[in-house]
Every structure is written in C-alpha cells, then in structure tokens.
Amino acid sequence: MVLIHFLSKNIFRPSINLTFRHINTKTVTLFNMVKYLTQEEATNIDVQLFNDYKFSVDQLMELAGLSCAHAIAKSYSKEQLSNKYIIVCCGPGNNGGDGLVCARHLKLFGYCTSVYYPKRTDKPLYHNLTHQCQEMNILIIDQLPNEADYDKYGLIVDALFGFSFKPPVRSNFVPVMDFMKCSKIPVISIDIPSGWDVEKGEPEEGGIKPEMLISLTAPKLCAKQFTEYQGTECCVLLKPN
Ligand SMILES: NC(=O)C1=CN([C@@H]2O[C@H](COP(=O)(O)OP(=O)(O)OC[C@H]3O[C@@H](n4cnc5c(N)ncnc54)[C@H](O)[C@@H]3O)[C@@H](O)[C@H]2O)[C@H](O)CC1
C-alpha cells in the first residue's frame, strides 16, 4: 500500500501522534496509524488539496503515478516478470490518468509496458499523458488480449475507477472488468479495486481480486478487506483476507 502523505491537517495530524506513541514498541501497525476514508472524505481531501493548498491535478497525478510505479517495481521485479508485459487498464477519470503516468514510469524503469485505454478523455491533460506514453513507445492497444495471448502478460494494473466510482459498472466497461476478473493474471489496483464499492468493498456477485492494492493519500473503507501490515514501510504487499 502506498500512502502519499499529502498535507491534509485533518487526516494526518492524529496519525503523527500515534506514530510517535508506538515507536518504542516497534509494532506500529498501519491500522493504528491511518484513518480509512469514506467516499465523501476522499472527495473532500481532493477538494482541499486543490482549493486550499493550490496543488494542480497534474502535480498530484504525477506524484500518484510515480509512487504506483515505484510500489509495483518494488513488489514485482523485472526478473520475476521475465519480459512479460504489464498491461495498464486506464479508465476515463483521474484514476485512469494515474495509470497513464504509472505506465510511463514503469517503462522508464525498464518494464515491458502496454496500455489499454478504451474511453479516452477529451481534455488536454489526458491528450498529453497519452502522447507521452506514445512517444516512449508504450504500446497502446485497442483490443483486449485474446485468451491465447494471456501468457504474454505478467501483470495487470487496474487504473479503471478510483474513489468516484458508483456501482454498478456500466455496460461499456464490462469486457475489461471481465478480463481483470477472469484472466488469472495478477491484478494490482490503484486506489480502489475497480468495480468494488468504495466503502462496502467487493460486490456480492464477486468482483476482481487484486493481489495488491495501492492506496493513495489514505486507504478507503473498502481496503479493510485487505490484511493490515506491521512495520513502518510505506509500501508493502498486502494479501487479500
Ligand atoms: N488526492 C488524491 O488522492 C488524488 C487521487 N487521484 C486519483 O483520482 C481518483 C479519483 O478520480 P476521479 O476523476 O474523481 O474519479 P475516478 O477516476 O474514480 O472515475 C470517474 C470516472 O468513472 C466514471 N464512472 C463512475 N462510475 C462508473 C460506473 N459505474 N460505470 C462506468 N463508469 C463509471 C465516471 O463517469 C468518470 O468518468 C483517485 O481514486 C486517485 O486514483 C489523482 O490522480 C491525484 C490526487
């Protein structure tokens, strides 16, 4: 889980106190350190970062995508993936933008990287992020891989929907959701496992089961379905319960 410690007084001041209290025992758990956010709280932090702290979306997205690439590289070595592709599935919102940035940095780290971006957002930021991927020779694919090609892929990065997702998934995204659910290629989700309710978690009918969740800023309530970890690392591999 990657926690990008943005400067939100409301969220992180209590966490800092707790961190100090636990330092002597050497058993700091993430569970005790951070608050799990509701959908509304996550949205409000975003608003606060833009309006009060004057961050731009480009700044935050670059930081988010870079952190995701670091978390992935730390958890899955190039040797382990043995030249298999990482496919980054990008959605229409900022979560998809994080995915495009992440893809660019993964490529810079030397991973074979491709992007599936079915519903491109018609805004300059997204045009630029897509252009940067293309300029870096990242393969942008228009079709999901066929079953026969699944063994060319070592990882799926799920950057389809983040904290603004409202279930159920609309029909045009069902094929990519099915790909992430059924392909057996390990999935890493950025911020929220796509298709999960941000607060209640996996849908009753069964959703994607990411091997790793990268939480941005702070985990959202759905992350309680992952085991918390001990230690002070800000990036660790979590196994689903
Ligand atoms: N402060 C931070 O932590 C930052 C987080 N970032 C990332 O931004 C997302 C949240 O981005 P947002 O644009 O608000 O929304 P999403 O990407 O979650 O998706 C909106 C997008 O999805 C469509 N949509 C919603 N529900 C459905 C549905 N049921 N079916 C189909 N499509 C759906 C909606 O229409 C929009 O088009 C956060 O999670 C982080 O990943 C920022 O990058 C940096 C700051």
The ligand as an SDF file (V2000), in Angstrom:
LIG
                    3D

 45 49  0  0  0  0  0  0  0  0999 V2000
   -5.9210   13.1720   -3.6750 N   0  0  0  0  0  0  0  0  0  0  0  0
   -5.6910   12.0580   -4.2500 C   0  0  0  0  0  0  0  0  0  0  0  0
   -5.5920   11.0550   -3.5900 O   0  0  0  0  0  0  0  0  0  0  0  0
   -5.5700   12.0190   -5.7060 C   0  0  0  0  0  0  0  0  0  0  0  0
   -6.0790   10.9500   -6.3870 C   0  0  0  0  0  0  0  0  0  0  0  0
   -6.0870   10.8560   -7.7120 N   0  0  0  0  0  0  0  0  0  0  0  0
   -6.7760    9.7780   -8.3720 C   0  0  0  0  0  0  0  0  0  0  0  0
   -8.0460   10.2180   -8.7490 O   0  0  0  0  0  0  0  0  0  0  0  0
   -9.0100    9.2200   -8.4590 C   0  0  0  0  0  0  0  0  0  0  0  0
  -10.3760    9.8180   -8.4170 C   0  0  0  0  0  0  0  0  0  0  0  0
  -10.5580   10.4080   -9.6670 O   0  0  0  0  0  0  0  0  0  0  0  0
  -11.9500   10.8910  -10.2640 P   0  0  0  0  0  0  0  0  0  0  0  0
  -11.6810   11.5360  -11.5710 O   0  0  0  0  0  0  0  0  0  0  0  0
  -12.6690   11.6740   -9.2380 O   0  0  0  0  0  0  0  0  0  0  0  0
  -12.7800    9.5960  -10.4930 O   0  0  0  0  0  0  0  0  0  0  0  0
  -12.4840    8.1060  -10.9910 P   0  0  0  0  0  0  0  0  0  0  0  0
  -11.2050    8.0140  -11.7000 O   0  0  0  0  0  0  0  0  0  0  0  0
  -12.7390    7.2530   -9.8300 O   0  0  0  0  0  0  0  0  0  0  0  0
  -13.6410    7.8160  -12.0360 O   0  0  0  0  0  0  0  0  0  0  0  0
  -14.5060    8.7760  -12.5970 C   0  0  0  0  0  0  0  0  0  0  0  0
  -14.9410    8.2870  -13.9700 C   0  0  0  0  0  0  0  0  0  0  0  0
  -15.5230    6.9860  -13.8550 O   0  0  0  0  0  0  0  0  0  0  0  0
  -16.8340    7.0260  -14.4000 C   0  0  0  0  0  0  0  0  0  0  0  0
  -17.6850    6.1060  -13.6350 N   0  0  0  0  0  0  0  0  0  0  0  0
  -18.0890    6.2370  -12.3570 C   0  0  0  0  0  0  0  0  0  0  0  0
  -18.8750    5.1940  -12.0190 N   0  0  0  0  0  0  0  0  0  0  0  0
  -18.9890    4.4130  -13.1130 C   0  0  0  0  0  0  0  0  0  0  0  0
  -19.6840    3.1930  -13.4170 C   0  0  0  0  0  0  0  0  0  0  0  0
  -20.4660    2.6100  -12.5320 N   0  0  0  0  0  0  0  0  0  0  0  0
  -19.5300    2.6300  -14.6420 N   0  0  0  0  0  0  0  0  0  0  0  0
  -18.7770    3.2210  -15.5970 C   0  0  0  0  0  0  0  0  0  0  0  0
  -18.1010    4.4070  -15.3870 N   0  0  0  0  0  0  0  0  0  0  0  0
  -18.2050    4.9690  -14.1660 C   0  0  0  0  0  0  0  0  0  0  0  0
  -17.2760    8.4660  -14.2970 C   0  0  0  0  0  0  0  0  0  0  0  0
  -18.2650    8.7610  -15.2660 O   0  0  0  0  0  0  0  0  0  0  0  0
  -15.9670    9.1950  -14.5830 C   0  0  0  0  0  0  0  0  0  0  0  0
  -15.7230    9.2650  -15.9730 O   0  0  0  0  0  0  0  0  0  0  0  0
   -8.4820    8.6200   -7.1900 C   0  0  0  0  0  0  0  0  0  0  0  0
   -9.0630    7.3750   -6.8840 O   0  0  0  0  0  0  0  0  0  0  0  0
   -7.0000    8.5460   -7.4860 C   0  0  0  0  0  0  0  0  0  0  0  0
   -6.6940    7.3910   -8.2260 O   0  0  0  0  0  0  0  0  0  0  0  0
   -5.4780   11.9370   -8.5470 C   0  0  0  0  0  0  0  0  0  0  0  0
   -4.8530   11.4670   -9.6730 O   0  0  0  0  0  0  0  0  0  0  0  0
   -4.4180   12.6860   -7.7590 C   0  0  0  0  0  0  0  0  0  0  0  0
   -4.9460   13.1650   -6.4230 C   0  0  0  0  0  0  0  0  0  0  0  0
  1  2  1  0
  2  3  2  0
  2  4  1  0
  4  5  2  0
  4 45  1  0
  5  6  1  0
  6  7  1  0
  6 42  1  0
  7  8  1  0
  7 40  1  0
  8  9  1  0
  9 10  1  0
  9 38  1  0
 10 11  1  0
 11 12  1  0
 12 13  2  0
 12 14  1  0
 12 15  1  0
 15 16  1  0
 16 17  2  0
 16 18  1  0
 16 19  1  0
 19 20  1  0
 20 21  1  0
 21 22  1  0
 21 36  1  0
 22 23  1  0
 23 24  1  0
 23 34  1  0
 24 25  1  0
 24 33  1  0
 25 26  2  0
 26 27  1  0
 27 28  1  0
 27 33  2  0
 28 29  1  0
 28 30  2  0
 30 31  1  0
 31 32  2  0
 32 33  1  0
 34 35  1  0
 34 36  1  0
 36 37  1  0
 38 39  1  0
 38 40  1  0
 40 41  1  0
 42 43  1  0
 42 44  1  0
 44 45  1  0
M  END
$$$$
